[in-house]
Amino acid sequence: MSRLFKRIALPLLCAALLAACGGGINGTYEGNLVSLTFHSGKVEAQMMGQTIAMDYRVDGDKIVLKSPQGDVVITRQPDGSLDTPWGALRPEP
């Protein structure tokens, strides 16, 4: 490999691949007790008439919600639903 590739192109390629693997999430997911709406890098949780805006991060199939009470980890299922402490949330059609 050329020096240029090792010093510039390879790190850029690795950064692009890591960004692509982040697997962002968008849209609204609904269940019986709660709904989560992901947009613009934030998530809005609606539960019992209250709306809470939070930050989140994606780590593989795990989504970590940064709640004021502490982090909540939810799991993205192969069928597109989310496995949460409040039950399964399905994508809004």
C-alpha positions as CSV (number, residue, x, y, z in Angstrom):
1,M,0.0,0.0,0.0
2,S,1.2,3.5,-0.7
3,R,2.1,5.8,2.1
4,L,-0.7,8.2,1.1
5,F,-3.3,5.4,1.4
6,K,-2.1,4.4,4.8
7,R,-1.9,7.9,6.2
8,I,-5.1,9.5,4.7
9,A,-7.4,7.2,2.9
10,L,-7.4,4.3,5.3
11,P,-8.4,6.4,8.4
12,L,-11.1,8.1,6.4
13,L,-12.5,4.8,5.2
14,C,-12.6,3.5,8.8
15,A,-14.4,6.6,10.0
16,A,-17.0,6.3,7.2
17,L,-17.6,2.6,8.1
18,L,-18.0,3.4,11.8
19,A,-20.5,6.1,11.0
20,A,-22.5,3.8,8.7
21,C,-22.6,1.1,11.4
22,G,-24.1,3.6,13.8
23,G,-27.5,2.7,12.3
24,G,-29.5,5.8,13.2
25,I,-33.1,5.5,13.9
26,N,-36.1,7.7,12.9
27,G,-39.8,7.7,13.2
28,T,-42.4,6.9,15.8
29,Y,-42.7,3.5,17.7
30,E,-45.9,2.9,19.6
31,G,-47.0,0.5,22.3
32,N,-49.8,0.3,24.9
33,L,-48.2,2.6,27.5
34,V,-45.6,4.6,25.7
35,S,-44.6,6.0,22.3
36,L,-41.1,7.0,21.2
37,T,-40.4,9.5,18.4
38,F,-36.9,9.7,17.1
39,H,-35.9,12.7,15.0
40,S,-33.0,15.2,14.7
41,G,-30.8,13.2,17.0
42,K,-33.3,13.3,19.9
43,V,-36.1,11.1,21.2
44,E,-39.4,12.2,22.6
45,A,-41.1,9.8,25.0
46,Q,-44.8,10.2,25.5
47,M,-46.2,8.4,28.6
48,M,-49.4,9.1,30.6
49,G,-49.9,12.5,29.0
50,Q,-46.3,13.6,29.6
51,T,-43.6,14.2,27.0
52,I,-39.9,13.9,27.8
53,A,-37.2,14.9,25.3
54,M,-34.0,13.0,25.7
55,D,-30.7,12.3,24.0
56,Y,-29.9,8.8,22.8
57,R,-27.1,6.8,21.2
58,V,-27.2,3.7,19.0
59,D,-24.8,0.8,19.8
60,G,-25.4,-2.0,17.3
61,D,-28.9,-3.3,18.0
62,K,-29.0,-1.4,21.4
63,I,-30.4,2.1,21.8
64,V,-29.5,3.9,25.0
65,L,-31.9,6.5,26.1
66,K,-30.3,9.2,28.3
67,S,-33.1,9.7,30.8
68,P,-32.9,12.2,33.7
69,Q,-33.4,9.2,36.0
70,G,-30.6,7.2,34.3
71,D,-29.9,5.4,31.1
72,V,-32.6,3.0,29.6
73,V,-31.4,0.4,27.2
74,I,-33.8,-0.8,24.5
75,T,-33.2,-3.4,21.8
76,R,-34.0,-3.2,18.1
77,Q,-35.5,-6.5,17.0
78,P,-35.1,-8.1,13.6
79,D,-38.8,-7.4,12.7
80,G,-38.2,-3.7,13.2
81,S,-39.9,-3.5,16.6
82,L,-38.3,-2.2,19.8
83,D,-38.0,-4.3,23.0
84,T,-38.4,-1.9,25.9
85,P,-39.2,-2.0,29.6
86,W,-42.7,-0.9,28.7
87,G,-43.3,-3.8,26.3
88,A,-42.8,-4.1,22.5
89,L,-43.1,-0.9,20.5
90,R,-44.0,-1.2,16.8
91,P,-43.1,1.3,14.1
92,E,-46.0,3.6,13.2
93,P,-47.2,2.9,9.7
